[in-house]
Amino acid sequence: MEFISDAVAFDRPGWRMPTSSTAANDLHVLYRQDDEVVCLGVETATGAPLPAPALEAVLAAIEARLGDGGFAGDYGVAAQPAGRFDALGHLSGDLRRLADGWANPVDRRVVQVFPCFRCELDAGWRLPKFVAAVRGMRNLFDLDRAPSPFLEITLHGRAFPRPIDNWAGAPLTLALSYASALTHDPTGVLRVRNLQGAVLTLDKATPWAAWAEAITAHAQMR
């Protein structure tokens, strides 16, 4: 089985680029195994050099995963050391956004793979929640990006006329903003639940500096 006709060799054996005109700051590389094509996208700032060591680490991690079960199902995330990342996520079928038209019609499957952190995604989520979380992650294809931890919160206090009684998803920046506002509210209570299900409860007894540090560490727990 061959790649599409205009695919060109990439620096790492077994990998290809879809065309020779692929921009360095918007790199797409492909790897074929049997009738499956795995694709990885990497974005960098215009004019910035490609992070070669980081890219090599991710490509090696993908190859290791392909030799140990691969990327099953329409979506998922698996623990896999990949440089500064500790997991690999994937989307396939109609869920993927890369690699449209990059495979032969006889290819059975095209999979979009991306490095991630275990504090960001849960393979046990239902499809809509998983896809929404992936699409809500900023700079998903930037190999230098910071983690985007998944958090849920409840919130009560005079500073917030509309309390959050039931667990609601919130990015880390929003949780920190709420915590900052609650430092001036002696009635305020903020509860933060991370991806592992552990709950952190913060109230007026906790100084703001300690809140910010505690929430960030709690969010990134893996």
VOBA-1610 file (N, C-alpha, C; in pm, whole numbers, padded with zeros to 5 digits, always signed):
BEGIN
Met+00085-00120+00000Met+00000+00000+00000Met+00088+00124+00000Glu+00057+00222-00084Glu+00140+00341-00097Glu+00068+00463-00040Phe+00147+00565-00009Phe+00090+00692+00030Phe+00028+00759-00092Ile-00044+00866-00070Ile-00092+00944-00183Ile+00026+00987-00268Ser+00001+01014-00394Ser+00109+01027-00491Ser+00205+01142-00463Asp+00156+01252-00402Asp+00244+01366-00383Asp+00307+01370-00244Ala+00290+01266-00163Ala+00356+01262-00033Ala+00506+01252-00052Val+00581+01321+00034Val+00727+01323+00022Val+00789+01275+00153Ala+00911+01230+00144Ala+00980+01174+00260Ala+01004+01282+00366Phe+00993+01240+00491Phe+01025+01327+00605Phe+01159+01280+00661Asp+01215+01358+00754Asp+01348+01327+00807Asp+01355+01194+00880Arg+01245+01152+00944Arg+01247+01029+01022Arg+01197+00913+00936Pro+01269+00801+00933Pro+01228+00687+00851Pro+01084+00644+00879Gly+01009+00616+00772Gly+00872+00570+00786Gly+00768+00680+00784Trp+00811+00805+00803Trp+00718+00917+00807Trp+00723+00993+00675Arg+00610+01055+00641Arg+00599+01134+00519Arg+00531+01267+00549Met+00551+01361+00458Met+00473+01485+00456Met+00376+01475+00339Pro+00256+01533+00353Pro+00160+01520+00243Pro+00206+01585+00113Thr+00278+01698+00123Thr+00331+01764+00004Thr+00463+01829+00039Ser+00540+01860-00063Ser+00668+01926-00040Ser+00653+02072-00002Ser+00531+02126-00016Ser+00507+02267+00014Ser+00453+02289+00155Thr+00450+02185+00239Thr+00401+02200+00376Thr+00482+02305+00450Ala+00415+02402+00510Ala+00484+02511+00580Ala+00552+02459+00705Ala+00669+02514+00734Ala+00745+02468+00850Ala+00672+02498+00981Asn+00594+02608+00984Asn+00524+02643+01106Asn+00387+02576+01116Asp+00351+02495+01019Asp+00224+02422+01019Asp+00251+02284+00959Leu+00333+02208+01030Leu+00384+02081+00978Leu+00284+01968+00999His+00263+01887+00897His+00182+01766+00906His+00269+01649+00861Val+00274+01546+00941Val+00349+01427+00903Val+00260+01304+00915Leu+00285+01206+00831Leu+00200+01088+00819Leu+00282+00961+00837Tyr+00218+00861+00892Tyr+00282+00731+00909Tyr+00180+00624+00873Arg+00219+00532+00784Arg+00127+00428+00743Arg+00163+00296+00809Gln+00060+00229+00859Gln+00076+00093+00910Gln-00040+00010+00858Asp-00011-00088+00774Asp-00115-00166+00708Asp-00207-00071+00631Asp-00338-00077+00655Asp-00432+00010+00585Asp-00473+00130+00670Glu-00389+00167+00765Glu-00418+00278+00854Glu-00313+00386+00834Val-00357+00511+00831Val-00266+00625+00824Val-00279+00705+00953Val-00168+00725+01021Val-00164+00807+01143Val-00105+00942+01105Cys-00168+01050+01150Cys-00118+01183+01117Cys-00095+01263+01245Leu+00005+01348+01240Leu+00040+01437+01351Leu+00057+01577+01296Gly-00004+01674+01362Gly+00013+01814+01324Gly+00095+01886+01429Val+00183+01974+01384Val+00266+02054+01474Val+00262+02198+01427Glu+00229+02289+01518Glu+00224+02431+01484Glu+00329+02506+01566Thr+00397+02599+01501Thr+00489+02689+01569Thr+00462+02830+01521Ala+00513+02928+01596Ala+00497+03067+01554Ala+00569+03088+01421Thr+00514+03176+01340Thr+00576+03206+01210Thr+00721+03250+01229Gly+00811+03185+01160Gly+00952+03219+01171Gly+01026+03148+01282Ala+00953+03081+01371Ala+01018+03009+01481Ala+01071+02875+01429Pro+01184+02829+01481Pro+01238+02701+01435Pro+01152+02584+01482Leu+01147+02480+01404Leu+01075+02360+01443Leu+01143+02296+01564Pro+01070+02264+01669Pro+01132+02204+01788Pro+01171+02059+01762Ala+01284+02038+01695Ala+01322+01906+01646Ala+01329+01800+01757Pro+01398+01825+01870Pro+01405+01720+01974Pro+01266+01683+02028Ala+01180+01784+02047Ala+01044+01757+02097Ala+00966+01676+01995Leu+00980+01711+01868Leu+00909+01639+01763Leu+00957+01494+01755Glu+01087+01473+01763Glu+01142+01338+01760Glu+01087+01254+01874Ala+01076+01314+01991Ala+01024+01241+02108Ala+00879+01199+02086Val+00799+01287+02026Val+00658+01255+02002Val+00646+01148+01894Leu+00723+01159+01786Leu+00717+01059+01680Leu+00759+00922+01733Ala+00863+00919+01816Ala+00907+00792+01875Ala+00798+00733+01965Ala+00727+00820+02038Ala+00619+00774+02125Ala+00505+00715+02043Ile+00472+00778+01931Ile+00366+00725+01844Ile+00404+00589+01790Glu+00529+00576+01746Glu+00575+00447+01696Glu+00567+00340+01804Ala+00607+00376+01927Ala+00600+00281+02037Ala+00456+00238+02065Arg+00365+00335+02056Arg+00224+00304+02080Arg+00167+00215+01970Leu+00208+00240+01847Leu+00163+00156+01736Leu+00207+00012+01754Gly+00321-00007+01818Gly+00370-00143+01843Gly+00314-00204+01970Asp+00229-00129+02042Asp+00175-00178+02169Asp+00026-00151+02178Gly-00048-00195+02079Gly-00193-00181+02082Gly-00249-00077+01990Gly-00168+00023+01952Gly-00213+00124+01858Gly-00318+00218+01915Phe-00398+00274+01827Phe-00498+00375+01863Phe-00637+00322+01826Ala-00693+00246+01916Ala-00821+00179+01889Ala-00939+00274+01911Gly-01045+00249+01836Gly-01168+00325+01855Gly-01165+00460+01787Asp-01279+00529+01792Asp-01291+00660+01728Asp-01219+00769+01806Tyr-01196+00748+01934Tyr-01129+00848+02016Tyr-01068+00778+02137Gly-00975+00846+02201Gly-00915+00787+02321Gly-00790+00861+02363Val-00737+00822+02478Val-00612+00877+02529Val-00543+00765+02605Ala-00412+00753+02587Ala-00336+00647+02651Ala-00209+00704+02712Ala-00175+00658+02831Ala-00049+00700+02893Ala+00067+00655+02807Gln+00152+00749+02770Gln+00266+00718+02685Gln+00366+00834+02696Pro+00483+00813+02756Pro+00581+00920+02762Pro+00614+00972+02622Ala+00607+01104+02604Ala+00631+01166+02474Ala+00702+01299+02496Gly+00826+01292+02537Gly+00897+01415+02570Gly+00841+01475+02696Arg+00800+01601+02691Arg+00744+01668+02809Arg+00598+01629+02832Phe+00537+01560+02737Phe+00400+01512+02753Phe+00403+01371+02813Asp+00289+01329+02869Asp+00285+01195+02929Asp+00171+01109+02874Ala+00111+01152+02762Ala+00002+01074+02703Ala-00011+01109+02556Leu-00082+01021+02483Leu-00117+01046+02344Leu-00268+01032+02329Gly-00330+01132+02271Gly-00473+01126+02242Gly-00494+01105+02093His-00616+01062+02056His-00643+01045+01913His-00790+01062+01882Leu-00817+01100+01758Leu-00951+01107+01701Leu-00943+01045+01562Ser-01046+00974+01521Ser-01046+00915+01388Ser-01183+00933+01324Gly-01195+00886+01202Gly-01322+00898+01132Gly-01360+01043+01109Asp-01487+01074+01122Asp-01537+01209+01098Asp-01496+01307+01206Leu-01437+01258+01316Leu-01401+01346+01427Leu-01271+01421+01401Arg-01186+01366+01319Arg-01056+01428+01298Arg-01069+01552+01211Arg-00974+01643+01228Arg-00975+01765+01149Arg-00856+01774+01054Leu-00756+01691+01075Leu-00641+01690+00987Leu-00654+01576+00886Ala-00568+01580+00788Ala-00548+01468+00695Ala-00664+01440+00602Asp-00759+01529+00589Asp-00865+01508+00491Asp-00804+01498+00352Gly-00830+01389+00281Gly-00781+01372+00146Gly-00637+01327+00136Trp-00576+01289+00249Trp-00435+01252+00246Trp-00413+01103+00230Ala-00515+01027+00209Ala-00500+00883+00200Ala-00570+00831+00076Asn-00532+00712+00035Asn-00597+00650-00079Asn-00740+00609-00044Pro-00829+00599-00141Pro-00968+00560-00112Pro-00978+00423-00045Val-00878+00338-00065Val-00886+00204-00007Val-00841+00201+00138Asp-00788+00311+00189Asp-00746+00312+00329Asp-00866+00292+00420Arg-00850+00206+00515Arg-00961+00178+00606Arg-00977+00286+00712Arg-00869+00353+00747Arg-00876+00438+00866Arg-00765+00545+00861Val-00801+00666+00898Val-00704+00774+00916Val-00722+00826+01058Val-00613+00835+01133Val-00618+00870+01275Val-00536+00995+01300Gln-00597+01093+01364Gln-00526+01213+01406Gln-00477+01192+01548Val-00347+01198+01568Val-00286+01176+01699Val-00228+01307+01750Phe-00234+01329+01880Phe-00176+01451+01938Phe-00120+01419+02077Pro-00005+01474+02112Pro+00047+01455+02247Pro-00034+01539+02345Cys-00049+01489+02466Cys-00127+01561+02567Cys-00078+01524+02705Phe-00148+01575+02806Phe-00117+01546+02945Phe-00234+01467+03005Arg-00202+01378+03096Arg-00307+01293+03154Arg-00407+01371+03236Cys-00374+01493+03277Cys-00468+01574+03354Cys-00572+01642+03265Glu-00564+01621+03133Glu-00651+01693+03040Glu-00770+01613+02990Leu-00752+01483+02968Leu-00854+01402+02901Leu-00873+01268+02970Asp-00992+01213+02956Asp-01025+01084+03015Asp-01084+00995+02905Ala-01020+00881+02882Ala-01068+00789+02778Ala-01206+00734+02810Gly-01249+00741+02936Gly-01379+00690+02975Gly-01494+00786+02949Trp-01465+00908+02907Trp-01572+01003+02876Trp-01652+00958+02755Arg-01776+01004+02750Arg-01856+00983+02629Arg-01802+01073+02518Leu-01833+01034+02397Leu-01777+01099+02279Leu-01796+01252+02279Pro-01918+01305+02300Pro-01934+01451+02291Pro-01845+01525+02391Lys-01833+01473+02511Lys-01752+01540+02613Lys-01604+01536+02574Phe-01558+01423+02522Phe-01418+01411+02482Phe-01386+01508+02369Val-01470+01509+02267Val-01445+01596+02152Val-01450+01743+02194Ala-01546+01779+02280Ala-01556+01918+02325Ala-01430+01959+02402Ala-01379+01868+02485Ala-01258+01898+02561Ala-01138+01918+02469Val-01125+01832+02368Val-01014+01845+02274Val-01023+01977+02198Arg-01140+02009+02149Arg-01156+02130+02070Arg-01146+02256+02155Gly-01163+02241+02286Gly-01150+02355+02376Gly-01008+02379+02424Met-00916+02290+02389Met-00777+02306+02432Met-00705+02402+02340Arg-00643+02504+02398Arg-00572+02603+02319Arg-00437+02549+02274Asn-00399+02587+02154Asn-00265+02551+02103Asn-00240+02400+02109Leu-00338+02321+02070Leu-00329+02177+02082Leu-00206+02121+02011Phe-00166+02183+01901Phe-00056+02128+01821Phe+00078+02198+01846Asp+00084+02274+01953Asp+00208+02341+01992Asp+00282+02251+02091Leu+00402+02205+02055Leu+00476+02112+02140Leu+00535+02180+02263Asp+00524+02312+02272Asp+00571+02385+02390Asp+00457+02431+02480Arg+00336+02389+02449Arg+00221+02440+02523Arg+00218+02392+02668Ala+00152+02469+02752Ala+00131+02430+02891Ala+00010+02339+02902Pro-00001+02260+03008Pro-00120+02175+03025Pro-00248+02258+03034Ser-00357+02199+02986Ser-00491+02257+03001Ser-00574+02162+03085Pro-00555+02162+03216Pro-00620+02061+03301Pro-00772+02069+03296Phe-00834+01951+03306Phe-00979+01946+03316Phe-01017+01964+03463Leu-01107+02058+03488Leu-01154+02085+03624Leu-01305+02099+03625Glu-01365+02064+03740Glu-01504+02095+03767Glu-01510+02168+03901Ile-01603+02261+03914Ile-01610+02341+04035Ile-01754+02353+04086Thr-01767+02381+04215Thr-01890+02435+04274Thr-01848+02562+04346Leu-01942+02656+04362Leu-01905+02788+04411Leu-02020+02849+04489His-01990+02902+04607His-02090+02971+04687His-02025+03092+04753Gly-02103+03200+04769Gly-02052+03319+04836Gly-02131+03442+04798Arg-02121+03545+04883Arg-02195+03668+04856Arg-02147+03736+04729Ala-02023+03715+04692Ala-01969+03778+04572Ala-02031+03722+04444Phe-02102+03612+04458Phe-02160+03546+04341Phe-02309+03520+04368Pro-02397+03610+04324Pro-02541+03596+04349Pro-02597+03465+04293Arg-02534+03413+04189Arg-02580+03287+04132Arg-02479+03177+04164Pro-02503+03103+04270Pro-02408+02998+04307Pro-02403+02886+04204Ile-02295+02814+04202Ile-02282+02695+04119Ile-02296+02575+04212Asp-02416+02520+04214Asp-02445+02412+04309Asp-02400+02276+04259Asn-02406+02257+04129Asn-02369+02128+04071Asn-02234+02141+04001Trp-02161+02032+03996Trp-02029+02035+03934Trp-02039+02086+03790Ala-01956+02186+03759Ala-01955+02245+03625Ala-01810+02256+03577Gly-01787+02225+03451Gly-01653+02233+03395Gly-01603+02377+03393Ala-01474+02394+03419Ala-01415+02528+03418Ala-01267+02516+03387Pro-01214+02602+03300Pro-01069+02602+03277Pro-00996+02650+03401Leu-00869+02618+03410Leu-00790+02656+03526Leu-00792+02807+03548Thr-00781+02885+03441Thr-00779+03031+03456Thr-00907+03083+03521Leu-01022+03023+03488Leu-01148+03066+03547Leu-01155+03027+03694Ala-01110+02907+03727Ala-01109+02864+03867Ala-01022+02957+03951Leu-00907+02998+03896Leu-00819+03090+03969Leu-00884+03228+03983Ser-00958+03271+03883Ser-01027+03399+03890Ser-01133+03397+03999Tyr-01210+03288+04005Tyr-01310+03274+04110Tyr-01244+03275+04248Ala-01134+03205+04260Ala-01066+03197+04388Ala-01018+03335+04432Ser-00968+03413+04337Ser-00922+03547+04369Ser-01036+03634+04420Ala-01152+03624+04355Ala-01268+03703+04398Ala-01315+03663+04537Leu-01304+03535+04569Leu-01352+03485+04698Leu-01262+03524+04815Thr-01142+03573+04784Thr-01054+03616+04894Thr-01113+03734+04969His-01206+03806+04906His-01271+03922+04969His-01409+03887+05021Asp-01443+03761+05021Asp-01577+03718+05062Asp-01564+03616+05176Pro-01590+03658+05300Pro-01574+03565+05412Pro-01671+03448+05410Thr-01777+03459+05325Thr-01874+03349+05317Thr-01844+03253+05203Gly-01744+03286+05121Gly-01718+03211+05000Gly-01656+03074+05023Val-01701+02978+04944Val-01642+02843+04945Val-01632+02796+04800Leu-01513+02755+04761Leu-01488+02704+04627Leu-01439+02560+04639Arg-01505+02471+04567Arg-01463+02330+04562Arg-01417+02300+04420Val-01303+02236+04408Val-01243+02206+04278Val-01220+02057+04269Arg-01273+01994+04163Arg-01255+01851+04141Arg-01171+01830+04016Asn-01064+01752+04031Asn-00976+01730+03916Asn-01016+01604+03840Leu-00939+01570+03739Leu-00974+01458+03652Leu-00973+01325+03725Gln-00895+01314+03832Gln-00890+01191+03910Gln-01005+01179+04008Gly-01089+01283+04019Gly-01203+01282+04108Gly-01173+01335+04247Ala-01049+01377+04272Ala-01013+01432+04403Ala-01069+01574+04414Val-01118+01607+04534Val-01182+01736+04556Val-01099+01821+04652Leu-01077+01945+04614Leu-01007+02043+04696Leu-01107+02149+04737Thr-01118+02176+04867Thr-01211+02277+04919Thr-01133+02395+04975Leu-01168+02514+04930Leu-01098+02636+04971Leu-01199+02736+05026Asp-01159+02806+05134Asp-01245+02908+05193Asp-01159+03023+05242Lys-01217+03112+05320Lys-01148+03234+05362Lys-01023+03207+05444Ala-01011+03089+05500Ala-00895+03057+05583Ala-00768+03037+05501Thr-00782+03033+05372Thr-00667+03006+05285Thr-00623+03135+05216Pro-00497+03181+05236Pro-00450+03302+05168Pro-00450+03282+05017Trp-00467+03394+04942Trp-00477+03384+04797Trp-00356+03315+04735Ala-00235+03349+04779Ala-00117+03288+04719Ala-00122+03137+04735Ala-00168+03091+04849Ala-00179+02947+04872Ala-00291+02886+04786Trp-00399+02962+04764Trp-00508+02914+04680Trp-00459+02886+04539Ala-00390+02987+04482Ala-00345+02974+04343Ala-00252+02854+04328Glu-00158+02839+04419Glu-00064+02728+04412Glu-00135+02595+04431Ala-00227+02591+04528Ala-00297+02465+04557Ala-00386+02422+04442Ile-00459+02518+04383Ile-00549+02484+04271Ile-00469+02436+04151Thr-00360+02504+04120Thr-00278+02466+04004Thr-00220+02326+04023Ala-00167+02300+04141Ala-00110+02167+04167Ala-00218+02060+04164His-00336+02092+04218His-00447+01997+04221His-00495+01968+04079Ala-00501+02071+03995Ala-00547+02054+03858Ala-00454+01966+03777Gln-00325+01976+03801Gln-00226+01905+03721Gln-00188+01770+03781Met-00259+01727+03884Met-00234+01597+03945Met-00257+01486+03842Arg-00164+01389+03834Arg-00176+01283+03733Arg-00157+01147+03798
//
